[in-house]
Amino acid sequence: MQENINRKSSIPEFDFAKLGSICYQNTDPDYHEHLETYLYDEDFDSVWDGYVNISPEKAWSGRMIHFHQLYTRQTGEEVFPGEVYTGGMGEGQVLILNLHVFNGTIKLQVGHEVMEIDKKKGLIRICYLENSKSEGSQFIRFKSLPNGKTEVSHKTFYRSGSWFRDKIIYPYFHTKAINEFHGNVKNWIVSKN
């Protein structure tokens, strides 16, 4: 318990609950687009349940991405690394992640908010928080395939106001980060079957 209290007292200098989200507007042509696709041997329900129920610490854990904090707007609940979380992904959850780029020589903090989870549409939509270098949205879509497998596409619409960041830096590091995320979810789904 003492460890958690100490961890909570070392939260960054601003309150994530006060930050809004800056989502992609499809009427604005100034966004860049990034797409990655992943294939799962498991059926739609198994894959969907994996994405929605994996703990944020397991989902966002790798060489580059590290889970820092989850905050739920509706309840005020906070979850930190090392704490057990079984609530599942929900709308209004704010995820704070630490990114270690160039083997940890540069450390960045980014924030996302889960805006929509709709199993019927096969969609999870996430937007960037105001404190992030980029603004926009990520659309994770789930599609059942005729052979019983599932395709997951991760489409991101983003912009930062910097040509170099948007064209050179972002695509490379975003691909690495989401590959870690989807790889973690895939491993977790496989371990459950």
C-alpha positions in Angstrom: 0.0 0.0 0.0 2.8 2.4 0.8 4.3 1.9 -2.6 1.0 2.9 -4.2 0.7 6.0 -2.0 4.2 7.1 -2.9 3.5 6.4 -6.6 0.3 8.5 -6.5 2.1 11.4 -4.8 4.7 11.5 -7.7 2.1 12.2 -10.4 3.2 14.8 -12.9 2.5 18.5 -12.1 -0.8 18.7 -13.9 -4.2 17.0 -13.4 -5.0 14.7 -16.4 -8.7 14.9 -15.5 -8.7 18.6 -16.5 -7.3 17.9 -20.0 -9.7 17.6 -22.9 -9.3 15.4 -26.0 -8.5 16.7 -29.5 -10.1 14.3 -31.9 -9.9 13.9 -35.7 -12.5 15.9 -37.6 -13.3 14.3 -40.9 -14.2 17.7 -42.4 -10.6 18.9 -41.9 -8.3 17.8 -44.7 -5.0 18.6 -42.8 -4.6 15.2 -41.2 -2.1 12.5 -42.1 -3.2 8.9 -42.2 -1.5 5.8 -40.9 -2.8 2.2 -41.2 -1.6 -1.2 -39.9 -3.5 -4.4 -40.1 -3.2 -7.5 -37.9 -4.5 -11.0 -38.4 -5.7 -13.3 -35.6 -6.5 -17.1 -35.8 -9.2 -16.6 -33.1 -12.8 -15.6 -33.8 -14.3 -12.1 -33.5 -15.6 -12.6 -29.9 -12.3 -13.9 -28.6 -10.3 -11.1 -30.2 -12.8 -8.4 -29.1 -12.9 -9.7 -25.5 -9.1 -9.7 -25.5 -8.8 -6.1 -26.5 -11.5 -4.9 -24.1 -10.4 -7.0 -21.1 -6.6 -7.0 -21.1 -5.2 -4.9 -18.3 -3.7 -1.6 -19.4 -0.3 -2.6 -17.9 -0.2 -5.8 -19.9 -1.4 -4.1 -23.1 0.9 -1.1 -22.9 4.2 -2.7 -21.9 7.2 -3.2 -24.1 10.6 -1.9 -25.0 9.2 1.4 -26.1 5.8 1.8 -24.5 5.1 1.8 -20.7 1.9 2.2 -18.9 1.9 5.1 -16.5 -1.6 5.7 -15.3 -5.3 5.1 -16.1 -7.9 7.6 -15.0 -11.7 7.0 -15.5 -13.6 10.3 -15.9 -17.0 9.0 -14.8 -15.8 7.5 -11.5 -12.5 9.3 -10.8 -10.8 5.9 -10.4 -7.0 5.8 -10.9 -4.9 2.8 -11.7 -1.1 2.7 -11.6 1.5 0.1 -12.6 1.6 -2.8 -10.3 -2.1 -2.5 -9.3 -4.5 -5.1 -10.2 -7.2 -3.9 -12.6 -10.0 -6.0 -13.8 -12.5 -3.4 -14.9 -11.9 -3.6 -18.7 -11.6 -0.8 -21.2 -14.4 1.8 -21.1 -15.4 5.1 -22.6 -14.1 8.0 -20.8 -10.9 6.3 -19.7 -7.7 8.4 -20.0 -4.5 6.4 -20.6 -1.2 8.0 -19.8 1.8 6.2 -21.5 5.5 6.8 -21.3 7.4 6.3 -24.5 11.1 5.5 -24.5 12.6 6.3 -27.9 16.1 5.8 -29.2 16.6 3.1 -26.6 15.4 5.3 -23.8 17.6 8.3 -24.4 14.4 10.3 -25.1 11.3 9.9 -22.8 8.0 11.3 -23.8 4.6 11.1 -22.1 1.4 10.8 -24.2 -2.2 10.7 -23.3 -5.2 9.0 -25.0 -8.8 9.0 -24.2 -11.1 6.1 -25.0 -14.1 7.8 -26.8 -16.1 4.9 -28.2 -16.3 1.2 -27.7 -19.0 -0.5 -29.9 -18.9 -4.2 -30.4 -21.8 -4.2 -32.9 -19.7 -1.8 -35.1 -16.5 -3.6 -34.2 -14.9 -0.3 -33.3 -12.7 1.2 -30.6 -12.0 4.9 -31.1 -9.3 6.7 -29.1 -8.4 10.4 -29.2 -5.2 12.2 -28.2 -5.2 14.4 -25.0 -4.3 18.1 -25.2 -0.9 17.4 -23.7 0.2 15.2 -26.6 2.5 16.4 -29.3 0.0 15.2 -31.9 -3.8 15.5 -32.1 -6.2 13.2 -33.8 -7.9 9.8 -33.4 -7.1 6.2 -33.7 -9.7 3.8 -35.0 -9.3 0.1 -34.1 -11.7 -1.9 -36.2 -12.5 -5.6 -35.9 -13.7 -7.8 -38.9 -14.7 -11.4 -38.9 -13.2 -13.3 -41.9 -15.0 -16.2 -43.7 -12.3 -18.6 -42.4 -13.2 -17.9 -38.8 -10.2 -15.7 -38.2 -10.3 -12.0 -37.3 -8.7 -9.0 -38.9 -7.9 -5.9 -36.8 -7.1 -2.7 -38.5 -5.6 0.3 -36.7 -6.1 3.5 -38.6 -4.8 6.8 -37.2 -5.5 10.3 -38.4 -3.0 12.7 -36.8 -1.2 16.0 -37.1 1.2 18.0 -35.0 1.9 21.1 -37.0 5.4 20.0 -37.8 6.1 18.5 -41.3 9.2 16.7 -40.0 7.4 15.1 -37.1 4.3 14.2 -39.1 6.2 12.7 -42.1 9.4 11.3 -40.7 9.2 10.8 -36.9 5.6 9.9 -36.2 5.0 7.1 -38.7 8.1 5.2 -37.6 7.6 5.4 -33.9 3.8 5.1 -34.1 4.2 1.8 -36.0 6.6 0.5 -33.3 4.3 1.5 -30.5 1.1 0.0 -31.9 3.0 -3.1 -33.0 4.0 -3.6 -29.3 0.4 -2.9 -28.2 -1.2 -5.3 -30.7 1.5 -7.9 -30.1 0.8 -7.8 -26.3 -2.9 -8.2 -26.9 -2.3 -11.1 -29.3 0.0 -12.9 -26.8 -2.6 -12.4 -24.1 -5.4 -13.8 -26.3 -3.3 -16.8 -27.2 -2.3 -17.5 -23.6 -6.0 -17.6 -22.6 -6.9 -20.3 -25.2 
